[in-house]
């Protein structure tokens, strides 16, 4: 266990950040799941736009990797284009 005040503060901060990141990742997964559950193109496009902006914000905050974000956006776009 750390003894210095700065080390203890860093432990507290990292726990707080970890909880926040976990929550945001869960929200990201939920948005992606919602897009994939929708079967009409118009509704899916709206959900897709919401998911894209959220994915971009997570990428900018470095919560998810930029290559993961690009891959997921591509997969969702392919799904949207496959709907008729």
Secondary structure in CASP SS format (residue, H / E / C, confidence):
PFRMAT SS
TARGET T0000
AUTHOR 0000-0000-0000
METHOD secondary structure of the structure
MODEL  1
X C 1.00
X C 1.00
X C 1.00
X C 1.00
X H 1.00
X H 1.00
X H 1.00
X H 1.00
X H 1.00
X H 1.00
X H 1.00
X H 1.00
X H 1.00
X H 1.00
X H 1.00
X H 1.00
X H 1.00
X H 1.00
X H 1.00
X H 1.00
X H 1.00
X H 1.00
X H 1.00
X H 1.00
X H 1.00
X H 1.00
X H 1.00
X H 1.00
X H 1.00
X H 1.00
X H 1.00
X H 1.00
X H 1.00
X H 1.00
X H 1.00
X H 1.00
X H 1.00
X C 1.00
X C 1.00
X C 1.00
X H 1.00
X H 1.00
X H 1.00
X H 1.00
X H 1.00
X H 1.00
X H 1.00
X H 1.00
X H 1.00
X H 1.00
X H 1.00
X H 1.00
X H 1.00
X H 1.00
X H 1.00
X H 1.00
X H 1.00
X H 1.00
X H 1.00
X H 1.00
X C 1.00
X C 1.00
X C 1.00
X C 1.00
X C 1.00
X H 1.00
X H 1.00
X H 1.00
X H 1.00
X H 1.00
X H 1.00
X H 1.00
X H 1.00
X H 1.00
X H 1.00
X H 1.00
X H 1.00
X H 1.00
X H 1.00
X H 1.00
X H 1.00
X H 1.00
X C 1.00
X C 1.00
END
